[in-house]
Amino acid sequence: MKHLLDLQNLAPDEINTILDNAVPMKQILNREIKKVPTLRGKTVVTLFYEPSTRTKTSFELAAKYLSADTVSISAPSSSVVKGESLIDTAHTIKAAGADVVVLRHPAAGAPYLISRRVDASVINAGDGMHEHPSQALLDIFTIKEIKGSIAGLKVVIVGDILHSRVARSNVWGLSKLGAEVHLVGPATLLPPGIENLGVQVSSDLDAVLPGADVIYVLRLQLERQNQGLLPSLQEYASLYGINSRRVELAQDDVLIMHPGPLNRGVEISNEVAEHPNAVINQQVTNGVAVRMALLYLLSVGDVSNETAN
């Protein structure tokens, strides 16, 4: 595997290899000293054209824990503000000798372009409304860690499906591993033809929640709501917000997940965000482990059958 650009084109075995490699990486995170020399001499560049806290920080921590050198580039503080194109930035990174480039960009397809312009491995950290593969991998890892398996689980993804690259990557990954995926949201936030991906689609949340093993709550992307797709946030919260009453409709051991950041009181209530079944902080921890696995696999190889040391 040279790059991680999407989950659409990853085989189930490849997804499982990444998940298996994340297990020993999480063992490293549980140590008092969270550092191994595995990627010493490698250079990881994070190139972010959009704001990020969790993804950017976890990739940089993952690289540091593996002893890689890290370089962080944010568009507002780079030559991008002087008019430098993405291709020219890619040429600069290539000339500097980066081994791995982690790219977030508002344009769908940008990581594919970069992957053709640099010798380094490229990881898609979110491209427009297309995909966010590492987020879906950490979500799947979290579910599997708790539930033991993905196959046969009923996963309800609720919210702004239209704008969500997280939803798309999770649809690909969860479906390939045998989950029954339901997408729920207002009709205006459901992409036309999304059911063709083999998922079930509905605008009636209360009807879908019974029997759910996982409720995955998407952030309502307020920064992308510029087309009047919602009458009001209050109506959205009433019809699609996950509250205690709705959690009770699902399985007793339902997992409550959210990619962050949370809009409390909109897509998720305060009491649900703090619910014993909420694994939002566990997702963050697992995000570092999964991204360590990705950096390792792209730089060295498969460690799943070895002991991390």
N, C-alpha and C positions, 0 to 999 in steps of 0.2 A: 504494500500500500504506500504510494508516494504522497498522496494528498488526502485530506478529508474535506470534501466540498459539499456533500449532501448525504442523506440516508436513502434517498430514492434509488440510488445505484449501488448501494451496499447490499451484499447477500446476508442472509441470516447468520451464516457461519462467521462472517467478518464482524458483524455486530457483537456476537457472542465472544469472539476473540478479544475485542476491546473491553467488554464487561469482565471477562476472566482476568485480564491484565490489571484491571482497576482494583482487584481484591488485594494483591500484595502491596499495591501503592497505598491503599488505605491503612494497611498495617504500619507503614512508615509514618503516617499522620498520627498514629496512636502512640508513637514513641516520644520520649522526653526530648530527644534531639531529632528534629524532623529534617534530616539532611543526609543524602547519600551522594557519592561521587559519580553516579551513573552517567551523566551527560556533561561531565567536566570537559571543557574545550569546545562545546557546542554553543551556538549563539541563537537565541530566540528573539525575534522582533515582533512586538505587538503594534499593529497599525490600525488605529481606530478613527473613523470618520464620523462616528456617532457617539453620544455619551454612553458610558457604561461604568458600573461599579462592580457587580458580581463577576461578570464574565472576564473583564480585563484583569481584575485583581486575582482571580483564581488561576488564570493562565500564567500570570507573572509569578505567583507563589509556587505553582506547580513547577515552573522552570527553575526557580531558585532552590526548591527542595531537592531537585535532581542535579543541582550544582551547575546548571547552564548559565552562561552570561545572558543578561536580558537587556534589551533596548526598547523603550516605550516611546512611541510616536503618536501624538494626538494631532489631528488635522488643524485645530485652531492655533497651535503653537509650532506648526511646521511650515515648510515652503508652499503648502497648499494655499495659504492665504495670499501668497504672492502670485498665484496662478499656475503653480506646477500641476501637471496632469497626473492621473493615477499611473499611467504608463511610465512617465519620467521618474516618479517616485519609486516604481518597481525597479527601474534600471539602477537607481541609486542604491537601493537595498541589495540588489544583485552584486553590484561592484563592491559593496562593503563586506560581502562574504557571509550573509546570514544563512543559517542552516534550516530554520523554520520561520515562516511568517504567519502570524495570526491576524487575519483581516476582518474588520467590521466595516461595512459600507452601505449607504442608503440605496445603492443601485443593485437590483437583482442581477446576478451573473458576474459581479466584479471579481470574486475570488477565482473564477474560471479564467478570466483574462489575466490576472496576476500569475496564475499557475503556468501559463504559457510563456511568461516573460522572465521568470526567474528560475534558477536551478534549485532553489530551496523548496522544501515541502511547504504546502499552503494549507492552513486550516481556516475554514469558513466560520467566523464568529458571529455570523448574522449578515445576510445580504438582502436588504430591502424587505419585501414581504414574502421572500422565497423560502429560505430554510435557515435553521439554527441548529445544526446537527449535534454539536457538543452538549447543548442544553437538553435535547431529547435523550442523548445517551446517559447523562447523569440522572435524568428522570427515570429512565428504564432501569438503570442500576439500582436506584433507590427502591423501586417497586419490587424488583427481583430479590433484593437483600432482605426485605421484610416478608414478602409473600412466598418466596421460594421459587416461583415460576411466573412467567408472563402468560403462557398459554391458557386460554379459557377464562381469563379475567374480564370483567365488564368494566371498561374505563370510560367515564363520562367527562369529556372536555367541554367546558362551558364558557361562553363569553364571545369576545371579538375574534371570531374565526377568520373573518375577511382579511384583517391586517396582520394576522399572527403567523410569523415564520416558525415560532415554537410549535404551534398546533400542527403545521404541515410536517415538520420533522418527526413529531411524535406519532402522527398518523402513519407515516412510512415505517418507522421503527417498531411501534407496537403491533401493527398489523402483520408485519413480517414474522414476528415472534408468536403470533397466534392469539392476540387479545381481540376481544369484541369491542370495537371503538364506536362511541356515540358522540356526535358533535351537536351541541345545543347552543342556540343563540337567537336573537331577533332575526327575522328574515332579511333585514337590510345588512346584517353582518355575517351572513352565510354566503360564501362564494358560489355562484352558479356552477352546477355540475360537480360539486365536491363529493357527492355520493358516488361518483364514478371511481373513486379511490378505494371503494370497498368498505365504506363506513356507513353507519346509519345516521340520518340527519333529522333534527326536530327543532321546533321552536317552543315546545311544551316541556319545560324543565321538570316540573313535578311528576309528569308521566314517565319520564325516563329514569329518574333517580332510584326507584325501587330495585333492589338487587345489585346496586353499583358496588364494586370492590374498590374503585378509585374515583375520587372527584378531583379533576384537574381544573383549577380555576385560573383562567387567563386574565392578565391585567387589561383593564379597559384602557386602550391606548388613546388617552385624551389628546396627545400631541398630533394624532393622525385624524382626529374627528373634525374635519373641515368641510364636510358635505351634508351636514344636517341629517345624519343617519339615525340619530336618536332624538326622541321628543324631549327627554330630560334625564339627568342622572338619577333623579328620584324614581322615575318610572322603571329605569333599567334595574336599579337596586331592588325594587319591589318584585319584578318579574324574573330576574336572573341572578340576583345576589345570593350568595351561599350563606345562610344563617342557620341557627341551631335547629329550627323546625325542619329545614331541608336535609340537614345531615341525618336526622332521625329517620328519614325515608329510605336511606341507603342501608347497606349491611352494617352490623354493629361494629365490625372491625375495619370499616371503610378508611382508606387513606385520603387525607386532604392535602393537596399539593398546590403550589403556586410558584411560578418562576421568578417573581419579584421584579420590581418593587411593588408593594401592595398599595392599592387604593382602599384603605379601610373605610367601611361604611358604604362602599359602592359595589364592587364585585364580591367582597368578603366582609363579614361582620367582625368586630373585635373579638367576640367570644369564640368564633370559629377559628380565627387566626391563632388563638391561644389554646385551642382544643387539644386534648391528649392525643387525638389521632392525626393532628397536623404534623407533617414532617418537613416543613418549610426550611428550618435550620439544618436538618439532616441533608436536604438537597444541596445546600451550600457546601457543606463539608464534603459530600460525595462528588461535587463538581470539581474540587481540587484533585481528588483521587483519579477521577475519569480523565481529567486533562493531563495529569501526570502520565497516565497510561497512553494517551494519544501521542504525547511528545516522545515517549520511549519508543512506541511502535514505529513512528515515522522516522526516528533517528537511529534506532539500533535493531529492534526486532521483537520477537515474542518472548515475554518473561513469565507467562502464565503457568508454566510447568516448573518454574524455578522458585527458589526462596529469595525474597528481596533481602539484600544485605548491604 
